[in-house]
Amino acid sequence: MSNTIKYLICFVSVIQFLSCSIERNPVEPINTEMIYPLTVGNEWSYVRLFSSINFRPSHDSIIPPNDMTILQRSVSSISRKDTLHDTISTYVFRELLDDGNSTFVGESYLSNHDDGLYLYAYKGISNTSPKVAHSQKISFKGRNFNHIGEITSFIENGDWIHSSNFDSLRFENPPLKALPRKYRIGEQWTFRRYIDFLRIDKKIIGKESIETHAGNFDCYKVQWLVDFGDNGEWDKDILFFDWISHTGLIRRNILLKDLIWIGTDGPEPLGKFDGKDEYLLINLRNQ
């Protein structure tokens, strides 16, 4: 049995299990303070699925491509400590993505502060999209993308980071607050902002108990609020949620609505569809 089929079976079984457990197990986590586990040797394994649903072709004869659903395995780990600018102590969060044909690697440089987890820099092609066979493009927010993964990477990183130059280190100035240290329902903070272009806030909207093959986790549900254009209105066509526990990221669901499918013969759209990018934890190793 190929690795891709194994990943798919695992993903399907986990997503079915989670859909039941989330609804019936709301919880009140005992400890509202959670320090992200930046210990060298910690490792998280996920199944990641890109999928396209709800196609609305502009003509009955148009058949949507069947190669826009792609399965990956993501292995993230705290690989080492590193000092930036000779003064800033960070931990290197290394992510390896494998779709069975290609491998992508990226690194993020993180540090825990008194008020939360901060992102200082990153490099490589973490969270970029896998190669696909079809030549159609996806249009979203007035920009063209090759795959759903490029869109979610663009949202998360704020601009084009799809360089294959692994040695190119990109600094955040000032560093970005990725997660708080104390979790309170309703708390909201600005994660990233480019004036007149993009604003991303994060908001703690609830708490849920999630049961996975890696164990049972009491989580806070964190929503990413995205405002392309920075016009003061949160975009309703981006639904982006993380589930965070004291052991790290347990689950991520991203739904992108009304993506425009563009053909190869010209700029005219062939139809619309919705895209999903989902992470599910399947294995955990904490030092």
PESUL-V665240 format. One record per pair of residues at least 12 apart in sequence whose C-alpha atoms are under 10 Angstrom apart, sorted by the first residue. I is the first residue (numbers start at 1). J is the second residue. D is the distance in whole Angstrom. If there is no record, write none. Layout:
BEGIN
I/J/D, I/J/D
END
This chain:
BEGIN
2/100/9, 3/71/10, 3/72/10, 3/73/9, 3/98/10, 3/99/9, 3/100/7, 4/70/9, 4/71/7, 4/72/8, 4/73/9, 4/98/10, 4/99/7, 4/100/6, 4/101/10, 5/71/9, 5/100/10, 7/46/9, 7/47/7, 7/48/9, 7/49/9, 7/71/7, 7/72/8, 7/73/7, 7/99/10, 7/100/10, 7/282/10, 8/47/8, 8/48/9, 8/49/8, 8/70/10, 8/71/7, 8/72/9, 8/73/10, 10/47/8, 10/213/9, 10/280/10, 10/282/8, 11/46/9, 11/47/6, 11/48/8, 11/49/8, 11/71/9, 11/278/10, 11/279/9, 11/280/7, 11/281/9, 11/282/9, 12/47/10, 12/49/10, 13/212/10, 13/213/9, 14/47/9, 14/211/9, 14/212/6, 14/213/7, 14/280/8, 14/281/9, 14/282/8, 15/212/9, 15/278/10, 15/279/10, 15/280/8, 17/210/9, 17/211/8, 17/212/7, 17/213/9, 18/209/9, 18/210/6, 18/211/6, 18/212/7, 18/213/10, 18/251/10, 18/280/9, 19/210/9, 19/211/10, 20/210/9, 20/211/9, 21/208/9, 21/209/7, 21/210/6, 21/211/6, 21/212/9, 21/216/10, 22/207/10, 22/208/6, 22/209/6, 22/210/6, 22/211/8, 23/208/8, 23/209/9, 23/210/9, 24/208/9, 24/209/9, 24/210/10, 25/207/9, 25/208/6, 25/209/5, 25/210/8, 25/211/9, 25/218/9, 26/206/9, 26/207/6, 26/208/5, 26/209/6, 26/210/9, 26/218/9, 26/219/9, 27/206/9, 27/207/6, 27/208/5, 27/209/6, 27/210/10, 27/218/7, 27/219/8, 27/220/9, 28/206/9, 28/207/7, 28/208/8, 28/209/9, 28/218/8, 28/219/9, 28/220/9, 29/183/10, 29/207/7, 29/208/9, 29/209/9, 29/217/10, 29/218/6, 29/219/7, 29/220/8, 29/245/9, 29/246/10, 30/218/9, 31/182/9, 31/183/9, 31/218/10, 31/246/9, 32/181/8, 32/182/6, 32/183/5, 32/184/7, 32/185/10, 32/220/9, 32/246/9, 33/115/10, 33/116/10, 33/180/9, 33/181/6, 33/182/4, 33/183/6, 33/184/9, 33/246/8, 34/116/9, 34/117/10, 34/179/9, 34/180/8, 34/181/5, 34/182/6, 34/183/7, 34/244/9, 34/245/8, 34/246/5, 34/247/9, 34/248/9, 35/112/7, 35/113/9, 35/114/9, 35/115/9, 35/116/7, 35/117/8, 35/179/9, 35/180/8, 35/181/6, 35/182/8, 35/245/10, 35/246/7, 35/247/9, 35/248/9, 36/110/10, 36/111/9, 36/112/7, 36/116/8, 36/117/7, 36/179/8, 36/180/9, 36/181/8, 36/244/9, 36/245/9, 36/246/7, 36/247/7, 36/248/6, 36/249/9, 37/78/9, 37/112/9, 37/117/10, 37/246/7, 37/247/6, 37/248/7, 37/286/8, 37/287/9, 38/77/9, 38/78/6, 38/79/10, 38/80/10, 38/81/9, 38/90/9, 38/91/7, 38/92/9, 38/93/8, 38/110/8, 38/111/8, 38/112/8, 38/117/10, 38/247/10, 38/248/9, 38/286/10, 38/287/10, 39/77/9, 39/78/6, 39/79/9, 39/80/9, 39/81/9, 39/91/8, 39/92/10, 39/93/10, 39/286/8, 39/287/7, 40/77/8, 40/78/5, 40/79/6, 40/80/6, 40/81/7, 40/91/8, 40/92/9, 40/93/9, 40/286/9, 40/287/8, 41/77/7, 41/78/6, 41/79/6, 41/80/8, 41/285/8, 41/286/7, 41/287/6, 42/76/8, 42/77/5, 42/78/5, 42/79/8, 42/93/10, 42/247/9, 42/248/10, 42/284/8, 42/285/6, 42/286/5, 42/287/6, 43/75/7, 43/76/6, 43/77/4, 43/78/7, 43/79/9, 43/93/9, 43/94/9, 43/95/10, 43/248/10, 43/283/8, 43/284/6, 43/285/5, 43/286/6, 43/287/9, 44/74/8, 44/75/6, 44/76/5, 44/77/6, 44/78/9, 44/95/9, 44/214/10, 44/247/9, 44/248/8, 44/249/8, 44/250/9, 44/281/7, 44/282/8, 44/283/6, 44/284/5, 44/285/6, 44/286/8, 45/73/7, 45/74/6, 45/75/4, 45/76/6, 45/77/9, 45/95/10, 45/96/10, 45/214/9, 45/250/10, 45/279/10, 45/280/8, 45/281/6, 45/282/6, 45/283/5, 45/284/6, 45/285/9, 46/72/8, 46/73/6, 46/74/5, 46/75/6, 46/76/8, 46/97/9, 46/249/10, 46/250/9, 46/251/9, 46/252/10, 46/278/10, 46/279/6, 46/280/5, 46/281/4, 46/282/5, 46/283/7, 46/284/9, 47/71/7, 47/72/6, 47/73/5, 47/74/6, 47/75/9, 47/97/10, 47/98/10, 47/251/10, 47/278/8, 47/279/6, 47/280/5, 47/281/7, 47/282/7, 47/283/10, 48/70/8, 48/71/6, 48/72/5, 48/73/6, 48/74/7, 48/97/9, 48/98/10, 48/99/9, 48/251/10, 48/252/9, 48/253/10, 48/277/7, 48/278/5, 48/279/5, 48/280/7, 48/281/9, 49/69/7, 49/70/6, 49/71/5, 49/72/6, 49/73/9, 49/99/10, 49/149/10, 49/253/10, 49/276/8, 49/277/6, 49/278/5, 49/279/7, 49/280/9, 50/68/7, 50/69/5, 50/70/5, 50/71/6, 50/72/8, 50/129/9, 50/130/10, 50/147/9, 50/148/7, 50/149/7, 50/254/10, 50/275/7, 50/276/6, 50/277/5, 50/278/7, 50/279/9, 51/66/10, 51/67/9, 51/68/6, 51/69/4, 51/70/7, 51/71/9, 51/148/8, 51/149/10, 51/255/10, 51/274/9, 51/275/6, 51/276/5, 51/277/7, 51/278/9, 52/64/10, 52/65/10, 52/66/9, 52/67/9, 52/68/6, 52/69/6, 52/70/9, 52/148/8, 52/255/10, 52/256/10, 52/259/10, 52/273/7, 52/274/6, 52/275/5, 52/276/6, 52/277/9, 53/68/10, 53/69/9, 53/257/10, 53/272/10, 53/273/6, 53/274/5, 53/275/6, 53/276/8, 54/257/9, 54/258/9, 54/272/8, 54/273/5, 54/274/6, 54/275/9, 55/258/9, 55/259/9, 55/260/10, 55/261/9, 55/271/7, 55/272/6, 55/273/4, 55/274/7, 55/275/10, 56/258/9, 56/260/10, 56/261/10, 56/270/9, 56/271/5, 56/272/5, 56/273/6, 56/274/9, 57/260/10, 57/261/9, 57/269/9, 57/270/6, 57/271/4, 57/272/6, 57/273/8, 58/261/10, 58/269/8, 58/270/5, 58/271/5, 58/272/8, 59/270/7, 59/271/8, 62/270/7, 62/271/9, 63/270/10, 64/136/10, 64/261/9, 64/270/9, 64/271/9, 64/272/10, 64/273/9, 65/133/9, 65/134/7, 65/135/10, 65/136/9, 65/261/10, 66/133/10, 66/134/9, 67/132/7, 67/133/7, 67/134/7, 68/132/7, 68/133/9, 68/134/8, 68/136/10, 68/146/10, 68/147/7, 68/148/8, 68/275/9, 69/132/9, 69/147/10, 69/148/9, 69/275/9, 69/276/9, 69/277/10, 70/99/7, 70/100/10, 70/129/10, 70/130/8, 70/131/9, 70/132/8, 70/147/10, 70/148/10, 70/149/10, 70/277/10, 71/98/9, 71/99/6, 71/100/8, 71/130/9, 71/277/10, 71/278/10, 72/96/10, 72/97/6, 72/98/5, 72/99/4, 72/100/7, 72/101/10, 72/102/10, 72/103/9, 72/130/9, 72/279/9, 73/96/8, 73/97/6, 73/98/5, 73/99/6, 73/100/8, 73/103/10, 73/279/9, 73/280/10, 73/282/10, 74/95/7, 74/96/6, 74/97/5, 74/98/6, 74/99/9, 74/103/10, 74/104/9, 74/105/10, 74/126/10, 74/127/9, 74/279/8, 74/280/9, 74/281/9, 74/282/10, 75/94/8, 75/95/6, 75/96/5, 75/97/7, 75/98/9, 75/105/10, 75/281/10, 75/282/10, 75/283/9, 75/284/10, 76/93/7, 76/94/5, 76/95/4, 76/96/6, 76/97/9, 76/105/10, 76/106/9, 76/107/9, 76/284/10, 77/92/8, 77/93/6, 77/94/5, 77/95/7, 77/96/9, 77/107/10, 77/284/10, 77/285/9, 77/286/10, 78/91/7, 78/92/6, 78/93/5, 78/94/6, 78/95/9, 78/107/10, 78/108/10, 78/109/10, 78/110/10, 78/286/10, 79/91/8, 79/92/6, 79/93/6, 79/94/6, 79/95/10, 79/107/9, 80/92/6, 80/93/8, 80/94/9, 80/109/10, 81/93/9, 81/109/9, 81/110/9, 81/111/10, 82/109/8, 82/110/10, 83/109/9, 84/109/9, 84/120/9, 84/121/9, 84/171/10, 88/111/9, 88/120/9, 89/109/9, 89/110/9, 89/111/7, 89/112/10, 89/120/10, 90/108/9, 90/109/6, 90/110/5, 90/111/5, 90/112/8, 90/118/9, 90/119/9, 90/120/8, 90/121/10, 91/107/10, 91/108/8, 91/109/6, 91/110/5, 91/111/6, 91/112/9, 91/119/10, 91/120/10, 92/106/10, 92/107/6, 92/108/6, 92/109/5, 92/110/6, 92/111/9, 92/121/9, 92/122/9, 93/106/8, 93/107/6, 93/108/5, 93/109/6, 93/110/7, 93/122/9, 94/106/6, 94/107/4, 94/108/6, 94/109/9, 94/122/10, 94/123/10, 94/124/10, 94/126/8, 95/107/6, 95/108/8, 95/124/10, 95/125/9, 95/126/6, 95/127/8, 96/125/9, 96/126/7, 96/127/9, 97/125/9, 97/126/8, 97/127/8, 97/128/9, 97/129/10, 97/130/9, 98/130/9, 99/130/7, 99/131/9, 101/130/9, 101/131/9, 102/130/7, 102/131/8, 103/125/10, 103/130/9, 104/124/8, 104/125/6, 104/126/7, 104/127/8, 104/128/8, 104/129/9, 104/130/8, 104/164/9, 104/166/10, 105/123/9, 105/124/6, 105/125/6, 105/126/5, 105/127/9, 105/128/9, 105/164/9, 105/166/8, 106/122/7, 106/123/6, 106/124/4, 106/125/5, 106/126/4, 106/127/8, 106/128/9, 106/164/10, 106/166/7, 106/167/10, 107/121/8, 107/122/5, 107/123/5, 107/124/6, 107/125/8, 107/126/7, 107/166/9, 107/169/9, 108/120/8, 108/121/6, 108/122/4, 108/123/7, 108/124/9, 108/126/9, 108/169/9, 108/170/9, 108/171/10, 109/121/5, 109/122/6, 109/123/9, 109/169/10, 109/170/10, 109/171/9, 110/122/9, 110/175/9, 110/176/10, 110/177/10, 110/178/9, 111/175/10, 111/177/10, 112/177/10, 112/178/10, 112/179/9, 112/180/9, 112/181/8, 113/177/9, 113/180/9, 113/181/8, 114/180/9, 114/181/7, 114/182/9, 115/177/9, 115/179/9, 115/180/6, 115/181/5, 115/182/7, 116/176/10, 116/177/7, 116/178/7, 116/179/6, 116/180/4, 116/181/4, 116/182/8, 116/183/10, 117/175/10, 117/176/8, 117/177/6, 117/178/6, 117/179/5, 117/180/6, 117/181/7, 118/172/10, 118/174/10, 118/175/6, 118/176/5, 118/177/4, 118/178/5, 118/179/7, 118/180/9, 118/191/10, 119/171/9, 119/172/7, 119/173/10, 119/174/9, 119/175/6, 119/176/5, 119/177/6, 119/178/6, 119/179/9, 119/191/10, 120/170/9, 120/171/6, 120/172/5, 120/173/8, 120/174/8, 120/175/5, 120/176/7, 120/177/9, 121/169/7, 121/170/5, 121/171/4, 121/172/6, 121/173/9, 121/175/8, 121/176/9, 122/157/9, 122/161/10, 122/166/10, 122/167/10, 122/168/9, 122/169/6, 122/170/5, 122/171/7, 122/172/8, 123/161/8, 123/162/10, 123/163/9, 123/164/9, 123/165/8, 123/166/6, 123/167/7, 123/168/6, 123/169/5, 123/170/6, 123/171/9, 124/161/8, 124/162/8, 124/163/7, 124/164/6, 124/165/6, 124/166/4, 124/167/7, 124/168/7, 124/169/8, 124/170/9, 125/153/9, 125/161/7, 125/162/6, 125/163/6, 125/164/6, 125/165/8, 125/166/7, 126/153/8, 126/157/10, 126/161/9, 126/162/8, 126/163/10, 126/166/10, 127/149/7, 127/150/8, 127/151/10, 127/152/8, 127/153/6, 127/154/9, 127/156/9, 127/157/9, 127/161/9, 127/162/9, 128/147/9, 128/148/9, 128/149/6, 128/150/6, 128/151/9, 128/152/8, 128/153/6, 128/154/9, 128/160/10, 128/161/8, 128/162/6, 128/163/9, 128/164/10, 129/145/10, 129/146/8, 129/147/6, 129/148/7, 129/149/4, 129/150/5, 129/151/9, 129/152/9, 129/153/8, 129/162/8, 130/146/9, 130/147/8, 130/148/9, 130/149/7, 130/150/9, 131/146/8, 131/147/8, 132/146/8, 132/147/8, 134/146/9, 134/147/10, 134/263/10, 134/264/10, 135/262/9, 135/263/8, 135/264/7, 136/261/7, 136/262/6, 136/263/5, 136/264/6, 136/265/9, 136/269/10, 136/270/9, 137/260/8, 137/261/6, 137/262/5, 137/263/7, 137/264/8, 137/267/10, 137/269/9, 138/150/10, 138/151/9, 138/259/7, 138/260/6, 138/261/5, 138/262/6, 138/263/9, 138/269/9, 138/272/9, 138/273/10, 139/151/9, 139/258/9, 139/259/6, 139/260/5, 139/261/7, 139/262/7, 139/269/9, 139/272/9, 140/237/10, 140/256/9, 140/257/9, 140/258/8, 140/259/6, 140/260/7, 140/261/9, 141/228/8, 141/229/9, 141/237/10, 141/259/9, 141/260/10, 142/260/10, 144/260/9, 144/261/10, 144/262/9, 145/261/10, 145/262/10, 147/275/9, 148/255/10, 148/256/9, 148/259/9, 148/274/10, 148/275/6, 148/276/7, 148/277/7, 149/275/9, 149/276/9, 149/277/7, 150/162/8, 151/256/9, 151/275/10, 151/277/10, 152/238/10, 152/240/9, 152/254/8, 152/255/9, 152/256/9, 152/275/10, 152/276/9, 152/277/8, 155/192/10, 155/198/9, 155/199/10, 155/200/8, 155/224/10, 155/226/8, 155/227/10, 155/228/9, 155/238/10, 155/240/10, 156/191/10, 156/192/9, 156/200/9, 156/224/9, 156/226/10, 157/192/9, 158/192/8, 158/193/8, 158/194/8, 158/197/10, 158/198/8, 158/199/9, 158/200/9, 159/198/10, 172/192/10, 174/192/10, 175/191/9, 175/192/9, 176/190/9, 176/191/6, 176/192/7, 176/193/10, 177/189/8, 177/190/8, 177/191/6, 177/192/9, 177/202/10, 178/190/9, 178/191/6, 178/192/9, 178/201/10, 178/202/8, 179/191/9, 179/202/8, 179/203/10, 179/204/10, 179/222/9, 179/244/9, 180/202/10, 180/204/10, 183/203/10, 183/204/7, 183/206/10, 183/207/10, 183/220/8, 183/222/10, 184/203/9, 184/204/7, 184/205/9, 184/206/9, 184/207/10, 184/220/9, 185/203/8, 185/204/5, 185/205/6, 185/206/6, 185/207/8, 185/220/8, 185/221/9, 185/222/9, 186/202/10, 186/203/6, 186/204/5, 186/205/6, 186/206/8, 186/222/10, 187/202/8, 187/203/6, 187/204/6, 187/205/8, 187/222/10, 188/201/7, 188/202/6, 188/203/4, 188/204/7, 188/205/9, 188/222/9, 188/223/9, 188/224/10, 188/225/10, 189/201/5, 189/202/6, 189/203/7, 189/204/9, 189/225/10, 190/202/6, 190/203/9, 190/224/10, 190/225/9, 191/203/10, 191/224/9, 191/225/9, 192/226/10, 193/226/10, 193/227/9, 193/228/10, 193/230/8, 194/228/10, 194/229/9, 194/230/8, 195/229/8, 195/230/7, 195/231/9, 196/227/10, 196/228/8, 196/229/5, 196/230/5, 196/231/7, 196/232/10, 197/227/8, 197/228/6, 197/229/4, 197/230/5, 197/231/8, 198/226/7, 198/227/6, 198/228/5, 198/229/5, 198/230/5, 198/231/9, 199/225/8, 199/226/6, 199/227/5, 199/228/7, 199/229/8, 199/230/6, 199/231/9, 199/232/9, 199/233/10, 199/234/9, 200/224/7, 200/225/6, 200/226/5, 200/227/6, 200/228/8, 200/230/9, 200/234/9, 201/223/8, 201/224/6, 201/225/5, 201/226/7, 201/227/9, 201/234/9, 202/222/7, 202/223/6, 202/224/5, 202/225/6, 202/226/9, 202/240/10, 202/241/9, 202/242/10, 203/221/8, 203/222/5, 203/223/5, 203/224/7, 203/225/7, 203/241/10, 204/220/7, 204/221/6, 204/222/4, 204/223/6, 204/224/9, 204/241/10, 204/242/10, 204/243/10, 204/244/10, 205/220/8, 205/221/6, 205/222/6, 205/223/7, 205/241/10, 206/219/9, 206/220/6, 206/221/5, 206/222/7, 206/223/9, 206/243/10, 207/219/6, 207/220/4, 207/221/6, 207/222/9, 207/243/8, 207/244/9, 207/245/10, 208/220/6, 208/221/7, 208/243/8, 208/244/10, 208/245/10, 209/221/10, 209/243/9, 209/245/9, 210/243/9, 210/245/10, 210/250/8, 210/251/9, 211/250/10, 211/281/10, 212/250/9, 212/251/10, 212/280/8, 212/281/7, 212/282/7, 212/283/9, 213/280/10, 213/281/8, 213/282/6, 213/283/7, 213/284/9, 214/250/9, 214/280/10, 214/281/7, 214/282/5, 214/283/5, 214/284/6, 214/285/9, 215/250/10, 215/281/9, 215/282/9, 215/283/9, 215/284/9, 216/245/10, 216/250/10, 217/243/9, 217/244/9, 217/245/6, 217/246/8, 217/247/8, 217/248/10, 217/250/8, 218/243/9, 218/244/8, 218/245/6, 218/246/8, 218/247/10, 218/250/10, 219/242/9, 219/243/6, 219/244/5, 219/245/4, 219/246/8, 219/247/9, 219/248/9, 219/249/9, 219/250/8, 219/251/9, 220/242/8, 220/243/6, 220/244/5, 220/245/6, 220/246/9, 220/249/10, 220/250/10, 221/241/7, 221/242/6, 221/243/5, 221/244/6, 221/245/9, 221/251/9, 221/252/10, 222/240/9, 222/241/6, 222/242/5, 222/243/6, 222/244/7, 222/252/9, 223/239/8, 223/240/6, 223/241/5, 223/242/6, 223/243/9, 223/252/10, 223/253/10, 223/254/10, 224/238/9, 224/239/8, 224/240/5, 224/241/6, 224/242/8, 224/254/9, 225/238/8, 225/239/8, 225/240/7, 225/241/9, 226/238/7, 226/239/9, 226/240/9, 236/256/9, 236/257/8, 237/255/8, 237/256/6, 237/257/5, 237/258/7, 237/259/9, 237/274/9, 238/254/7, 238/255/6, 238/256/5, 238/257/7, 238/258/10, 238/275/10, 239/253/8, 239/254/6, 239/255/5, 239/256/7, 239/257/8, 239/276/10, 240/252/8, 240/253/6, 240/254/4, 240/255/6, 240/256/8, 240/276/10, 240/277/9, 240/278/10, 241/253/5, 241/254/6, 241/255/9, 241/278/10, 242/254/9, 242/278/10, 242/279/9, 243/280/10, 247/284/9, 247/285/10, 247/286/8, 248/281/10, 248/284/10, 249/279/9, 249/280/9, 249/281/8, 250/279/8, 250/280/6, 250/281/5, 250/282/9, 250/283/10, 250/284/10, 251/278/8, 251/279/5, 251/280/5, 251/281/6, 251/282/10, 252/277/8, 252/278/6, 252/279/5, 252/280/7, 252/281/9, 253/276/7, 253/277/6, 253/278/5, 253/279/7, 253/280/9, 254/275/8, 254/276/6, 254/277/5, 254/278/6, 254/279/9, 255/274/7, 255/275/6, 255/276/5, 255/277/7, 255/278/9, 256/273/9, 256/274/6, 256/275/5, 256/276/6, 256/277/9, 257/272/9, 257/273/7, 257/274/5, 257/275/7, 257/276/9, 258/271/9, 258/272/6, 258/273/5, 258/274/5, 258/275/8, 259/271/9, 259/272/5, 259/273/5, 259/274/6, 259/275/7, 260/272/5, 260/273/7, 260/274/9, 261/273/7
END
